[in-house]
Amino acid sequence: MRVMNAGVMNAALRLPLLAAGFVALFLGVAAGLARMGVAFPLPDARLLAWHGPLMIAGFFATVIGLERAVALARRWAYLAPLASALGAIAVVAAQPLAAKVLFAVAAAVFLAACLAVYARQPALHTFTPMLGAACWAAGGALWLAGAALASVVPWWIAFLVLTIAGERLELSRLLPRPPAAQRAFAAVVAALVASLVVSLAAPAAGQAALGLALLALAAWLARYDLARRTVRGHGLPRFVAVCLLSGYAWLAAGGLFLAAAPWLPGFARDAGLHAILLGFVFAMVFGHAPIIFPAVTGAAVPYHPRFYVPLALLHASLAVRVAGDFAALASWRAAGGATGAAALALFVVFTAAAVVRGFIRGR
């Protein structure tokens, strides 16, 4: 999604929403570490059950909703990140029903924002994130209706994956592609959504179909994304491309793990979920942060080669975690999880340092 107008709201009004999202990230990571047995203090043991919602609905949805609101340039669209941030606060306040309702409201407003973008520019690259928003809303509705969180997570994964895929399709749309490529993308997206519907009646079959659809989408992105060209460049464009291409590799691995989970040893489903949500989604976050953060906050994030350090650490930590999943080695899973948390912390520190450096240069 491209930023149309960053001046609708003062950046100072966006910062509390962004801060709330990062608090949700911190608590979600802490809950994840505690679930793996890593000694990490939690304000409330009940947060252990909210690891996924804090990460996806608390952090990712707040940041993506904020970016969408800035891009749409409509004040009402800020209700989406506001509701998801308040949902994260409700989790911390031990108000589970309020949290579910607020996350559902955030999804509904975000869907409305995506519909507004599609109405302005009807195209496959605007339809795809709109479909992703509908998946988030459907997952939230299922959760409110009493569905188990495990059956909701695939819908939320579709939300994140389709949002990112739509953005990459938009940014790469001017590249020469055969007409069949566009049809293939649409077919993969349709198969992904169909797998979610199948999962309502047959969870195992739906998971396998979802994994295959994600594998196909990863192959499409790796073949047709602009990153194939920009990786040969220098500086920030190359860094972004490395993030993207490495993320596509984890998306493919995650899809394969999910599809083959019944026949794989250990915690194959856990490996698949985290390959997607850490290896793919966070690689996208790392790559796009120097571009999106200035649009949302107004603060420059100058590129520095040290950005590769947390990216490499993220991938290495995930490899250790996945190995621990398949070998059923709790110590490896915990070590990989702790190292992954360190990679995220290092990324935040480096980004903050870049903001300070950009501020000093701009004075």
JOHU-V948112 format. One record per pair of residues at least 24 apart in sequence whose ideal C-beta (glycine too) atoms are under 7 Angstrom apart, sorted by the first residue. I is the first residue (numbers start at 1). GAP is how many residues later the second one is. If there is no record, write none. Layout:
I;GAP
I;GAP
This chain:
1;66
1;67
1;70
1;128
1;166
2;69
2;168
3;67
3;68
3;292
4;67
4;69
5;68
6;64
6;289
6;292
8;65
8;67
9;66
9;69
11;286
11;287
14;52
14;282
14;283
15;282
17;45
17;49
17;64
17;65
17;68
18;48
18;278
18;279
20;42
20;65
20;68
20;69
21;37
21;38
21;41
21;42
21;64
23;65
24;30
24;34
24;35
24;38
24;64
25;30
25;34
27;27
27;65
28;26
28;27
28;30
28;31
29;312
29;315
32;305
33;304
33;305
33;308
36;297
36;298
36;301
37;293
37;297
38;296
38;299
38;300
43;49
44;50
46;48
50;41
52;97
52;101
53;38
53;50
54;34
54;37
56;100
57;27
57;30
57;46
58;26
58;29
58;30
58;33
60;100
60;221
61;45
64;99
65;41
65;45
66;230
67;225
67;229
68;42
68;45
68;46
69;44
70;225
70;226
72;41
72;44
72;45
74;42
77;32
77;36
79;30
80;26
80;29
80;30
80;33
83;26
100;43
100;44
101;43
103;37
104;36
104;37
104;40
107;29
107;30
107;33
108;29
110;26
111;26
124;45
124;58
124;61
124;62
125;41
125;44
125;45
125;48
126;40
128;34
128;37
128;38
128;41
128;61
129;33
129;34
129;37
129;38
131;31
131;58
131;62
132;26
132;27
132;30
132;31
132;34
133;26
135;24
135;27
135;61
151;48
151;52
153;120
154;42
154;45
154;53
154;56
155;41
157;119
158;34
158;35
158;38
160;121
161;53
161;56
162;27
164;120
165;52
165;56
168;53
168;57
171;55
172;52
172;53
172;54
175;49
175;51
177;47
181;43
184;36
185;35
188;25
188;28
188;29
188;32
192;25
204;58
207;51
207;54
208;51
210;48
211;44
211;45
211;47
211;48
211;61
212;43
212;47
214;37
214;40
214;41
214;62
215;37
215;40
215;41
215;44
217;34
218;30
218;33
218;34
218;37
219;33
221;27
222;26
235;68
236;54
236;67
239;48
239;64
239;68
239;69
240;47
243;40
243;41
243;43
243;44
243;68
244;43
246;37
246;69
247;32
247;33
247;36
247;37
250;25
250;26
250;29
250;30
250;33
250;68
251;25
251;29
254;25
254;26
264;62
265;61
266;59
266;60
266;61
266;62
267;58
267;61
268;57
268;58
270;55
271;51
271;54
271;55
274;44
274;47
275;43
275;47
278;36
278;40
278;62
279;36
279;39
282;32
283;28
286;24
286;25
286;61
289;62
293;58
299;56
299;59
299;60
300;58
300;62
301;50
301;53
301;54
301;57
302;52
302;55
302;56
304;50
306;44
307;43
309;37
310;33
310;36
310;37
310;40
313;26
313;29
313;30
313;33
314;26
314;29
317;26
